[in-house]
Amino acid sequence: MGDFKASYQEMASIASTMLSLADRYREYVKGIYVVINELENDWKGNDNISFTSKAKDYEGDLNALGEIIKKYGIFLQKSASAIKDAQDDVANRAGRI
């Protein structure tokens, strides 16, 4: 059977990184759609309509992906906290033996 190792410090660090990346991702997506909207104002014609409507079709999916990344970061935070609490509980109980 394999060993299970969990470092709450590493997990908390990764969680923080994931949450930061989720924020950056959401900002990038927001920036993309600002540019697309600006293009829509300056670029007229059927090619513009085709491009912008197709790009806007993906907006919901891109935003949903940002939420998934954020939720994963939160999951890692909660997991790190649970691991720390379990380790502290074991240490406290072992100290009472």
C-alpha positions as CSV (number, residue, x, y, z in Angstrom):
1,M,0.0,0.0,0.0
2,G,1.3,3.5,-0.9
3,D,2.1,6.2,1.6
4,F,-0.1,9.1,1.9
5,K,1.6,12.4,2.7
6,A,-0.1,15.7,3.1
7,S,1.6,18.9,4.0
8,Y,-1.0,21.5,5.0
9,Q,1.6,24.2,4.4
10,E,2.2,23.2,0.8
11,M,-1.5,22.7,0.2
12,A,-2.2,26.2,1.7
13,S,0.5,27.7,-0.5
14,I,-0.9,26.0,-3.6
15,A,-4.4,27.1,-2.7
16,S,-3.2,30.7,-2.4
17,T,-1.5,30.4,-5.8
18,M,-4.7,28.9,-7.4
19,L,-6.9,31.7,-6.0
20,S,-4.4,34.3,-7.3
21,L,-4.4,32.6,-10.7
22,A,-8.2,32.5,-10.7
23,D,-8.3,36.3,-10.2
24,R,-5.8,36.9,-13.0
25,Y,-7.7,34.5,-15.3
26,R,-11.0,36.4,-14.6
27,E,-9.2,39.7,-15.3
28,Y,-7.8,38.4,-18.6
29,V,-11.2,37.1,-19.7
30,K,-12.8,40.5,-18.8
31,G,-10.1,42.3,-20.8
32,I,-10.7,40.0,-23.8
33,Y,-14.4,41.0,-23.9
34,V,-13.6,44.7,-23.4
35,V,-11.5,44.4,-26.6
36,I,-14.2,42.4,-28.4
37,N,-16.7,45.1,-27.5
38,E,-14.4,47.8,-28.7
39,L,-13.9,45.9,-32.0
40,E,-17.6,45.7,-32.3
41,N,-17.8,49.5,-32.2
42,D,-15.0,50.0,-34.7
43,W,-15.4,47.1,-37.1
44,K,-18.6,46.9,-39.1
45,G,-19.9,44.2,-41.4
46,N,-20.9,40.6,-41.5
47,D,-17.4,39.4,-40.6
48,N,-17.5,41.4,-37.4
49,I,-21.0,40.1,-36.5
50,S,-19.8,36.5,-37.1
51,F,-16.6,36.9,-35.1
52,T,-18.1,38.8,-32.1
53,S,-21.1,36.6,-31.8
54,K,-18.9,33.5,-31.9
55,A,-16.6,35.0,-29.3
56,K,-19.5,35.9,-27.1
57,D,-20.8,32.3,-27.3
58,Y,-17.7,31.3,-25.3
59,E,-18.0,34.0,-22.6
60,G,-20.1,31.9,-20.3
61,D,-17.9,28.9,-20.6
62,L,-14.7,31.0,-19.9
63,N,-16.3,32.6,-16.9
64,A,-17.4,29.2,-15.6
65,L,-13.9,27.9,-15.9
66,G,-12.7,30.9,-13.8
67,E,-15.2,29.9,-11.1
68,I,-14.0,26.3,-11.2
69,I,-10.4,27.4,-10.7
70,K,-11.5,29.6,-7.8
71,K,-13.6,26.8,-6.2
72,Y,-10.6,24.4,-6.5
73,G,-8.5,27.0,-4.7
74,I,-11.1,27.2,-1.9
75,F,-11.3,23.4,-1.8
76,L,-7.5,23.3,-1.3
77,Q,-7.7,25.9,1.5
78,K,-10.4,24.0,3.3
79,S,-8.4,20.7,2.8
80,A,-5.3,22.3,4.2
81,S,-7.2,23.6,7.2
82,A,-8.8,20.1,7.8
83,I,-5.4,18.4,7.6
84,K,-3.8,20.9,10.0
85,D,-6.8,20.5,12.4
86,A,-6.4,16.7,12.2
87,Q,-2.7,16.8,12.8
88,D,-3.2,19.1,15.8
89,D,-5.9,16.9,17.2
90,V,-3.7,13.8,16.9
91,A,-0.8,15.6,18.6
92,N,-3.0,16.8,21.4
93,R,-4.5,13.4,22.0
94,A,-1.0,11.7,21.8
95,G,0.2,14.2,24.4
96,R,-2.5,13.0,26.8
97,I,-1.5,9.3,26.6
